[in-house]
Amino acid sequence: MKLTKKMFIFSILVIFFSLPTLSLAMTIDEIIDKMEENSPDFTTQKTTSEMIVIDEKGKEEVREAIMFSQKEDDDTTSSLIRFLSPKSVKGVTLLNIKNGEKIYLYLPAYDKPRRIAGASKQEEFMGTGLSYEDMSMDYQDKEYTKSLLEETEEEYKIEVIPLAEDTSYKKIILWVDKDKFYAKKVEFYNKTESLTKIMEIHKIETDKKGKITPLEIEFSDLENKKKTRIIIKEMEYDIELPADFFSLRTLTKPTL
Amino acid sequence: MKKNVLLLIALVYFLSPSVYALDLSGSLTYSGNYNLFFNDLSNNLRLELNCLHNFTDKVFLEADLVLRYTDQSSSHSFILIPKEIYISTYDLIPQIDAKAGILIESWGSSDMFSPLDNFNPAPFGLSFTEMPSKLGVWAISATYYINDTTYFQSVYLPNFVPTLIGEEYEEQLYLGIFAPQFQEQGIEINSIDLIHYVPEKPAWGVKIGKSFSFFDAALSYYRGYYLNSYPQLVEPVIDSSGTSLKVELGHPERDILGLEFQGDFPGIEGATLRGDIAYIIPQPWSLQNEYLLKDPYFKIAIGADYTTSSNLYLNIGYIYGFTYEEGADCSSYLFLNAKQELRNSKFTPHYIGGVSLQDGSMLHSLGLDYNLTDNFSLSLSYLFIIGEEGSKFGQIKNNEGLFIVGEWSF
């Protein structure tokens, strides 16, 4: 069975279900459908967030960023992230076109966009503890097999196996909240099946339609013993963006 | 003069309370160099102010002003440089982004020593410890975006601006080259008189770039002049105080056809390849019946960067034709830039090395960065050269030394 990329994006971005808990046995496809049903329905999105990078000793570094994203006609997502603070990284901008099909980094000191080659996408992005691939959610745009491993009182445990050879992860495990149908925890296993990253949703917001938005996400990089907590400060849906917003010319524009 | 007027206007404007929505940031940098060749300590302090003011969401005023102090110049200890001051427009004219004013225009994809980056002069000399700090020039730059992946850019400089070399250094340089020649003929040179001829003509360039699935590429054409000067006449002049050497210096014209690229390339798995290839057609330039520049030639800078699973950043580059090499002098070099991110540490050791494939001379720079906070960093490095005096790197042996750079961003 295959998990469509849209479904998977929604699962990562925390998409859920507003219906009361269905204790009757659900199939894996039904669970995923419920998750998709609860995803915010938007074409464009603007987010202002705080990114807190926490090292092994608990020392924190705080970065503010603004992010724009857009669902493209071909079901992919493009995004643009710019750091607003601290001053040492202010203006650094990452452009991801169509789920990481192309990734560009703009460093004001270089004053020209640097393309990040596909094979370099697993490198860490600007000390955030997240890779370019994580920032672009490139691992979503792949074909997967999925299976329900376990069902408890509170959650479903789902195993997702990417089929494409060029993915960074051999296996992904999702813990889906049975009440609200969102992936509250995601584990990423590398090619040797070692657990390398964990993503957890600590805080969500549910709107009147039952659509769920994550407000606090935490990535744990187990290899580098680093955590990245993303706190959403503001979020707007369906904002107007120029047709060519997710292109090279936006990278160097002084304000967005 | 024009620069000073614009600088004054900019300062008055930025200091005016009527300015609203002004985004001000900058950095204060101390750089010290203990030169082991001359046993000499030099200190520099540099205040850089970046200002941004948006008139509308499509029209901006952007400025980068530098106030620099150095204890190495007896006449110009403090210098105020308008590194960049320009008006920029984004989509004011549909599909066109444009800039006009004092600009820095960077061409080329390679990380260092791009042979396609020729619009702006840089302070004379080489730096392996800091990002090259180019100087802005009066220019107009416009980019027309044909579509999301293709653009056409043109840059026009009303007046070519050369690299400025310290007068004292330049006099010593040419005395060192020519005085022995005349001494062999029995003419003792007492002094030197340098006469500069800077072409008061425009320089310009056009570029067309496209983003392909796996890589980006651009073709460019530049028409302008060599940033460094070349001697065109050398003759001894006898006057009451003895024999003076009259040296006339000019800037040969040149056309540069360029190809730049960056991205994925088959067979180079795991690395991003960036490169620039320049085909340079010089104006034939001779001195004393010997051509200094004559035939067209290539200059190349190609590099690949890669980060290992242990966070070791590696950038390996091949260069044909170093910054100070032109024409028949061009030769091959290999460079390595390595930086190791240490887990839970504020220290980052780094290394820059280069080897001349022609004579085996080498350059090494070992250093350590310390990021005290997100906004304050220190860097210490040691540069040394291995090679004979006349070898490729041996001729810059007088740059050997210890370097310290402290930078505070605000």
Interface residues (C-beta under 8 A of the other chain):
Chain A: D55 E56 K57 E61 P86 K87 S88 V89 K90 E101 K102 A109 Y110 D111 K112 R114 R115 I116 A117 G118 A119 S120 E123 E124 N224 K225 P242 D244 S247 L248 R249 T252 K253 P254 T255
Chain B: S25 S27 L52 N54 D57 F60 E62 S88 Y90 D91 D97 I104 S106 S109 M131 T143 Y145 D148 T149 Y151 S211 S213 F214 F215 D216 Q262 G263 D264 E269 G270 A271 T272 L273 R274 D305 Y306 T307 N311 E341 R343 N344 D374 N375 S377 S409 F410
